[in-house]
C-alpha cells in the first residue's frame, strides 16, 4: 500500500449478503474492497489490484478454496484470512497448512473481523519494531537477517511469509528459552489468540519443513504440552 492510499481488501465471497455487509462496513472505515464472487479471477486480481489482505471463503462455485489459498500463498506474501462457514478443526488446520494467516468461522461480528484484519496487517506489512544489537543470527546452515527480514539455508534464500518470519524471529531472539504457546500466539498473532494453539503447531511445522535438514539436529524443539525452544547448534 502506498502512502496516502486506502488499505485494499480482496474479498473472495459469493454470498451477496456477506459481500454487502463486509464491503459497507469496511468502506466507512476507509478500506477499498475488490470483490471476486467465483474464484476464477482471484489470481488476476492479486496481480492487478495488489491487495493488502485477502478475505477468502472456502465454499466457492467451481473453485476449491483450499487450493485457491495455496495458489495465492505461492504467488504472494499477502495476508490471508479464511472466512468460512466450515468450523471444524480439520478445515482450520488445512487452511493454515495451505498458507492462511488466520481463520474466522461464520457467523462472525464485524468487530471481530476488523480486529483480525488489523492484527494480520500488523504482521504482514509492518517493519520490525526493534532489532537486537546482533541483527544476524546463525544456526548451523541457517542465517537469519533480522534487519533485512531474510533467511538463507546453506547460502540459498528461503522464502518465508511475514507470519512465518515473525514466529522465527520470536524464537530465534529468545534462543534457548522455553516459549509457551500462549507467549508465541500473543507475540506473533496478537492479543486474543492465546488459545489458538493449532496456529503455532502448524507454523512451527512449516518452519521446520523449510529450515531443517534431514539428519541434522533440529532447530526448534518441542516441549510437550508446554511450548517450543530454539536450539541453534
ROKOLFI-321998 format. One record per residue (C-alpha): residue number from 1; x, y negated, z negated; residue in three letters. Coordinates in nm, 4 decimals, decimal comma. Layout:
+-----+----------+----------+----------+-----+
|   i |     east |    north |       up |  aa |
+-----+----------+----------+----------+-----+
| NUM |        X |        Y |        Z | ala |
...
+-----+----------+----------+----------+-----+
//
This chain:
+-----+----------+----------+----------+-----+
|   i |     east |    north |       up |  aa |
+-----+----------+----------+----------+-----+
|   1 |   0,0000 |   0,0000 |   0,0000 | unk |
|   2 |   0,1466 |  -0,3342 |   0,0975 | unk |
|   3 |   0,1361 |  -0,6286 |  -0,1404 | unk |
|   4 |  -0,1961 |  -0,8086 |  -0,1293 | unk |
|   5 |  -0,3834 |  -0,5186 |   0,0246 | unk |
|   6 |  -0,6598 |  -0,3277 |  -0,1464 | unk |
|   7 |  -0,5934 |   0,0263 |  -0,2618 | unk |
|   8 |  -0,7067 |   0,2559 |   0,0187 | unk |
|   9 |  -0,9018 |   0,5732 |  -0,0623 | unk |
|  10 |  -0,9635 |   0,8528 |   0,1879 | unk |
|  11 |  -1,2880 |   1,0217 |   0,0791 | unk |
|  12 |  -1,3430 |   1,3661 |   0,2332 | unk |
|  13 |  -1,7036 |   1,4460 |   0,1439 | unk |
|  14 |  -2,0155 |   1,5499 |   0,3394 | unk |
|  15 |  -2,2855 |   1,4695 |   0,0814 | unk |
|  16 |  -2,4181 |   1,1217 |   0,1767 | unk |
|  17 |  -2,5420 |   1,0523 |  -0,1762 | unk |
|  18 |  -2,1991 |   1,1147 |  -0,3258 | unk |
|  19 |  -2,0333 |   0,9152 |  -0,0458 | unk |
|  20 |  -2,2589 |   0,6162 |  -0,1167 | unk |
|  21 |  -2,2096 |   0,6454 |  -0,4934 | unk |
|  22 |  -1,8309 |   0,6599 |  -0,4750 | unk |
|  23 |  -1,7892 |   0,4058 |  -0,1964 | unk |
|  24 |  -2,0133 |   0,1438 |  -0,3583 | unk |
|  25 |  -1,8510 |   0,1807 |  -0,6996 | unk |
|  26 |  -1,5003 |   0,1649 |  -0,5554 | unk |
|  27 |  -1,5892 |  -0,1363 |  -0,3393 | unk |
|  28 |  -1,6936 |  -0,3523 |  -0,6350 | unk |
|  29 |  -1,3570 |  -0,2718 |  -0,7945 | unk |
|  30 |  -1,1641 |  -0,3842 |  -0,4880 | unk |
|  31 |  -1,0914 |  -0,0484 |  -0,3236 | unk |
|  32 |  -1,1167 |   0,0182 |   0,0510 | unk |
|  33 |  -1,2770 |   0,3554 |   0,1282 | unk |
|  34 |  -1,2374 |   0,5525 |   0,4506 | unk |
|  35 |  -1,4836 |   0,8435 |   0,4803 | unk |
|  36 |  -1,4409 |   1,1749 |   0,6604 | unk |
|  37 |  -1,7529 |   1,3911 |   0,6394 | unk |
|  38 |  -1,6393 |   1,7128 |   0,8086 | unk |
|  39 |  -1,2682 |   1,7506 |   0,7506 | unk |
|  40 |  -1,1906 |   1,7557 |   1,1231 | unk |
|  41 |  -1,0386 |   1,4072 |   1,1354 | unk |
|  42 |  -0,8687 |   1,4138 |   0,7976 | unk |
|  43 |  -0,5156 |   1,4658 |   0,9275 | unk |
|  44 |  -0,5610 |   1,1906 |   1,1843 | unk |
|  45 |  -0,6923 |   0,9531 |   0,9156 | unk |
|  46 |  -0,3960 |   1,0427 |   0,6968 | unk |
|  47 |  -0,1624 |   0,9177 |   0,9701 | unk |
|  48 |  -0,3573 |   0,6154 |   1,0957 | unk |
|  49 |  -0,5061 |   0,4822 |   0,7709 | unk |
|  50 |  -0,2127 |   0,5573 |   0,5334 | unk |
|  51 |  -0,4355 |   0,6004 |   0,2256 | unk |
|  52 |  -0,3003 |   0,5577 |  -0,1257 | unk |
|  53 |  -0,5077 |   0,8502 |  -0,2527 | unk |
|  54 |  -0,7311 |   1,1278 |  -0,1174 | unk |
|  55 |  -1,0541 |   1,2448 |  -0,2823 | unk |
|  56 |  -1,1184 |   1,5896 |  -0,1376 | unk |
|  57 |  -1,4330 |   1,8023 |  -0,1600 | unk |
|  58 |  -1,3710 |   2,1759 |  -0,1209 | unk |
|  59 |  -1,7087 |   2,2626 |   0,0330 | unk |
|  60 |  -1,6926 |   2,1114 |   0,3810 | unk |
|  61 |  -1,8640 |   2,2155 |   0,7056 | unk |
|  62 |  -1,6290 |   2,4007 |   0,9394 | unk |
|  63 |  -1,3274 |   2,3406 |   0,7145 | unk |
|  64 |  -1,1558 |   2,5267 |   0,4330 | unk |
|  65 |  -1,0989 |   2,2735 |   0,1550 | unk |
|  66 |  -0,8046 |   2,4644 |   0,0099 | unk |
|  67 |  -0,6361 |   2,4885 |   0,3496 | unk |
|  68 |  -0,7006 |   2,1192 |   0,4075 | unk |
|  69 |  -0,5383 |   2,0407 |   0,0731 | unk |
|  70 |  -0,2339 |   2,2459 |   0,1715 | unk |
|  71 |  -0,2074 |   2,0695 |   0,5089 | unk |
|  72 |  -0,2318 |   1,7241 |   0,3507 | unk |
|  73 |   0,0361 |   1,8126 |   0,0989 | unk |
|  74 |   0,2682 |   1,9489 |   0,3668 | unk |
|  75 |   0,2328 |   1,6257 |   0,5623 | unk |
|  76 |   0,2301 |   1,3685 |   0,2825 | unk |
|  77 |   0,3116 |   1,2952 |  -0,0821 | unk |
|  78 |  -0,0167 |   1,1022 |  -0,1205 | unk |
|  79 |  -0,2096 |   1,1604 |  -0,4421 | unk |
|  80 |  -0,4814 |   1,4253 |  -0,4022 | unk |
|  81 |  -0,7774 |   1,4605 |  -0,6376 | unk |
|  82 |  -1,0036 |   1,7548 |  -0,5591 | unk |
|  83 |  -1,3653 |   1,6622 |  -0,6394 | unk |
|  84 |  -1,5700 |   1,9801 |  -0,6252 | unk |
|  85 |  -1,8868 |   2,1480 |  -0,7401 | unk |
|  86 |  -1,6795 |   2,4629 |  -0,7950 | unk |
|  87 |  -1,5779 |   2,4516 |  -1,1597 | unk |
|  88 |  -1,4152 |   2,7897 |  -1,2002 | unk |
|  89 |  -1,0642 |   2,8249 |  -1,3366 | unk |
|  90 |  -0,9532 |   3,0194 |  -1,0292 | unk |
|  91 |  -1,0605 |   2,7399 |  -0,7932 | unk |
|  92 |  -0,8813 |   2,4795 |  -1,0049 | unk |
|  93 |  -0,5570 |   2,6790 |  -1,0144 | unk |
|  94 |  -0,5786 |   2,7492 |  -0,6405 | unk |
|  95 |  -0,6241 |   2,3785 |  -0,5642 | unk |
|  96 |  -0,3271 |   2,2868 |  -0,7846 | unk |
|  97 |  -0,1192 |   2,5552 |  -0,6152 | unk |
|  98 |  -0,2099 |   2,4026 |  -0,2797 | unk |
|  99 |  -0,0707 |   2,0687 |  -0,3938 | unk |
| 100 |  -0,3597 |   1,8858 |  -0,5607 | unk |
| 101 |  -0,2581 |   1,6426 |  -0,8353 | unk |
| 102 |  -0,5882 |   1,6636 |  -1,0214 | unk |
| 103 |  -0,9215 |   1,8483 |  -1,0159 | unk |
| 104 |  -1,2566 |   1,6939 |  -1,1086 | unk |
| 105 |  -1,5745 |   1,9014 |  -1,1275 | unk |
| 106 |  -1,9140 |   1,7701 |  -1,0153 | unk |
| 107 |  -2,1214 |   1,6227 |  -1,1639 | unk |
| 108 |  -1,8908 |   1,3524 |  -1,2980 | unk |
| 109 |  -1,9217 |   0,9953 |  -1,4222 | unk |
| 110 |  -1,7841 |   0,7085 |  -1,2162 | unk |
| 111 |  -1,5819 |   0,6036 |  -1,5215 | unk |
| 112 |  -1,4128 |   0,9439 |  -1,5322 | unk |
| 113 |  -1,3421 |   0,9364 |  -1,1585 | unk |
| 114 |  -1,1903 |   0,5883 |  -1,1854 | unk |
| 115 |  -0,9743 |   0,6962 |  -1,4786 | unk |
| 116 |  -0,8474 |   0,9948 |  -1,2789 | unk |
| 117 |  -0,7789 |   0,7746 |  -0,9747 | unk |
| 118 |  -0,5797 |   0,5215 |  -1,1785 | unk |
| 119 |  -0,3829 |   0,7957 |  -1,3562 | unk |
| 120 |  -0,2940 |   0,9600 |  -1,0250 | unk |
| 121 |  -0,1960 |   0,6277 |  -0,8654 | unk |
| 122 |   0,0364 |   0,5506 |  -1,1576 | unk |
| 123 |   0,2191 |   0,8785 |  -1,0923 | unk |
| 124 |   0,2232 |   0,8773 |  -0,7155 | unk |
| 125 |   0,3234 |   0,5218 |  -0,6311 | unk |
| 126 |   0,4742 |   0,3568 |  -0,9414 | unk |
| 127 |   0,8533 |   0,3226 |  -0,9674 | unk |
| 128 |   1,0365 |   0,4883 |  -1,2531 | unk |
| 129 |   0,9737 |   0,2687 |  -1,5571 | unk |
| 130 |   1,3008 |   0,3420 |  -1,7323 | unk |
| 131 |   1,6088 |   0,5190 |  -1,6032 | unk |
| 132 |   1,8542 |   0,6596 |  -1,8597 | unk |
| 133 |   2,2165 |   0,5475 |  -1,8548 | unk |
| 134 |   2,3056 |   0,8797 |  -1,6904 | unk |
| 135 |   2,0901 |   0,8313 |  -1,3820 | unk |
| 136 |   2,2089 |   1,1572 |  -1,2259 | unk |
| 137 |   2,1567 |   1,4939 |  -1,3915 | unk |
| 138 |   2,3367 |   1,8041 |  -1,2638 | unk |
| 139 |   2,2029 |   2,1501 |  -1,3466 | unk |
| 140 |   2,4007 |   2,4168 |  -1,1645 | unk |
| 141 |   2,3398 |   2,3687 |  -0,7936 | unk |
| 142 |   2,0602 |   2,1174 |  -0,8600 | unk |
| 143 |   2,1348 |   1,7438 |  -0,8699 | unk |
| 144 |   1,8585 |   1,5087 |  -0,9860 | unk |
| 145 |   1,8951 |   1,1422 |  -0,8893 | unk |
| 146 |   1,6612 |   0,9705 |  -1,1327 | unk |
| 147 |   1,7024 |   0,6218 |  -0,9875 | unk |
| 148 |   1,6543 |   0,7307 |  -0,6273 | unk |
| 149 |   1,3909 |   0,9908 |  -0,7169 | unk |
| 150 |   1,5690 |   1,2500 |  -0,5054 | unk |
| 151 |   1,6644 |   1,6105 |  -0,5783 | unk |
| 152 |   1,9141 |   1,8304 |  -0,3973 | unk |
| 153 |   1,9940 |   2,2003 |  -0,4323 | unk |
| 154 |   2,3346 |   2,3104 |  -0,3029 | unk |
| 155 |   2,3548 |   1,9780 |  -0,1201 | unk |
| 156 |   2,0212 |   2,0185 |   0,0571 | unk |
| 157 |   1,7399 |   1,7766 |  -0,0252 | unk |
| 158 |   1,4417 |   1,9345 |  -0,1994 | unk |
| 159 |   1,1126 |   1,7622 |  -0,1251 | unk |
| 160 |   0,9108 |   1,7146 |  -0,4443 | unk |
| 161 |   0,5740 |   1,5482 |  -0,4779 | unk |
| 162 |   0,5611 |   1,2494 |  -0,7154 | unk |
| 163 |   0,3880 |   1,4641 |  -0,9780 | unk |
| 164 |   0,6484 |   1,7387 |  -0,9423 | unk |
| 165 |   0,9274 |   1,4831 |  -0,9780 | unk |
| 166 |   0,7617 |   1,3216 |  -1,2813 | unk |
| 167 |   0,7432 |   1,6604 |  -1,4535 | unk |
| 168 |   1,1043 |   1,7458 |  -1,3644 | unk |
| 169 |   1,2206 |   1,4044 |  -1,4876 | unk |
| 170 |   1,0471 |   1,4518 |  -1,8227 | unk |
| 171 |   1,2005 |   1,7976 |  -1,8667 | unk |
| 172 |   1,5497 |   1,7026 |  -1,7468 | unk |
| 173 |   1,5809 |   1,3840 |  -1,9526 | unk |
| 174 |   1,4931 |   1,5893 |  -2,2607 | unk |
| 175 |   1,7355 |   1,8688 |  -2,1759 | unk |
| 176 |   1,7441 |   2,1466 |  -2,4351 | unk |
| 177 |   1,4386 |   2,0195 |  -2,6225 | unk |
| 178 |   1,1183 |   2,2191 |  -2,6503 | unk |
| 179 |   0,8441 |   2,0102 |  -2,4902 | unk |
| 180 |   0,4903 |   2,1173 |  -2,5709 | unk |
| 181 |   0,2141 |   2,1490 |  -2,3134 | unk |
| 182 |   0,0353 |   1,8522 |  -2,4729 | unk |
| 183 |   0,3505 |   1,6366 |  -2,4603 | unk |
| 184 |   0,4110 |   1,7105 |  -2,0924 | unk |
| 185 |   0,0480 |   1,6547 |  -1,9990 | unk |
| 186 |   0,0354 |   1,3244 |  -2,1848 | unk |
| 187 |   0,3649 |   1,2008 |  -2,0393 | unk |
| 188 |   0,3159 |   1,3204 |  -1,6797 | unk |
| 189 |  -0,0606 |   1,3196 |  -1,6197 | unk |
| 190 |  -0,1621 |   1,0687 |  -1,8858 | unk |
| 191 |  -0,3805 |   1,0360 |  -2,1961 | unk |
| 192 |  -0,6841 |   1,2622 |  -2,1891 | unk |
| 193 |  -0,5131 |   1,5505 |  -2,0079 | unk |
| 194 |  -0,3691 |   1,7190 |  -2,3176 | unk |
| 195 |  -0,5946 |   2,0264 |  -2,2914 | unk |
| 196 |  -0,5360 |   2,0890 |  -1,9164 | unk |
| 197 |  -0,2612 |   2,3448 |  -1,9810 | unk |
| 198 |  -0,3043 |   2,5124 |  -1,6417 | unk |
| 199 |  -0,1786 |   2,1901 |  -1,4782 | unk |
| 200 |   0,1611 |   2,2346 |  -1,6447 | unk |
| 201 |   0,1751 |   2,6081 |  -1,5752 | unk |
| 202 |   0,1074 |   2,5612 |  -1,2042 | unk |
| 203 |   0,3518 |   2,2730 |  -1,1630 | unk |
| 204 |   0,6292 |   2,4482 |  -1,3549 | unk |
| 205 |   0,5844 |   2,7428 |  -1,1161 | unk |
| 206 |   0,6086 |   2,5019 |  -0,8225 | unk |
| 207 |   0,9323 |   2,3529 |  -0,9583 | unk |
| 208 |   1,0812 |   2,6961 |  -1,0201 | unk |
| 209 |   0,9991 |   2,8079 |  -0,6669 | unk |
| 210 |   1,1703 |   2,5019 |  -0,5205 | unk |
| 211 |   1,4716 |   2,4739 |  -0,7519 | unk |
| 212 |   1,5669 |   2,8101 |  -0,8969 | unk |
| 213 |   1,7702 |   3,0684 |  -0,7070 | unk |
| 214 |   1,7107 |   3,4422 |  -0,7399 | unk |
| 215 |   1,9785 |   3,5957 |  -0,9596 | unk |
| 216 |   2,0785 |   3,2664 |  -1,1205 | unk |
| 217 |   1,9886 |   3,1633 |  -1,4768 | unk |
| 218 |   1,6503 |   2,9871 |  -1,4928 | unk |
| 219 |   1,6436 |   2,6090 |  -1,5172 | unk |
| 220 |   1,3127 |   2,5985 |  -1,7033 | unk |
| 221 |   1,2497 |   2,8379 |  -1,9896 | unk |
| 222 |   0,9008 |   2,9235 |  -2,1105 | unk |
| 223 |   0,8438 |   2,9259 |  -2,4857 | unk |
| 224 |   0,5300 |   3,1444 |  -2,5141 | unk |
| 225 |   0,2261 |   2,9553 |  -2,6473 | unk |
| 226 |   0,4465 |   2,6521 |  -2,7173 | unk |
| 227 |   0,5871 |   2,4836 |  -2,4079 | unk |
| 228 |   0,8953 |   2,4587 |  -2,1894 | unk |
| 229 |   1,2631 |   2,3832 |  -2,2234 | unk |
| 230 |   1,5010 |   2,2568 |  -1,9528 | unk |
| 231 |   1,8284 |   2,4502 |  -1,9807 | unk |
| 232 |   2,0931 |   2,3414 |  -1,7293 | unk |
| 233 |   2,3890 |   2,5777 |  -1,7085 | unk |
+-----+----------+----------+----------+-----+
//
